[in-house]
Amino acid sequence: MMNPPEPHPKVTCATCAAACCRLEVLCLTDTGVPEHFTTRDPWGGVSMARLEDGWCAALDRDTLRCRIYDQRPLLCRDYEVGGSDCLVEREDAWRNN
C-alpha cells in the first residue's frame, strides 16, 4: 500500500511515484519522441504507447523517471509538478492502491 500523497510544497518529480505516467498523452507537436514509444490511432493521431498495465512505455520502472525526458511530448512538458492536475492524479493513485 502506498503512503498518502505529500502536501503540495513537497511534490517533486523525484517524490511523485509517476502518477502522471498513467494518463493518456497525445503527441500534438514534434518533440522527437522515438516512434517505438508511440502508437497511432485509426484516424492518424499519435499518442504515447502504454504498456498492458496502463503505464507509459517511456517510463523507467526502476527509477520512475522518463527515459525520453528531453524528447517528451508537449503535454508532458506543460504538466505542472505539484499543480492541481498533478495533485488530483496523486490522490487518485493513492486511493486506488
Protein Blocks (a to p, Z undefined) as FASTA:
>chain_A
ZZddddfklpcfklnoommmmcccddfbcehiafklgccdfkopacddddfkopafklcf
klopafklmmgcfklmmpcghiaklmmmmmmmmmmZZ
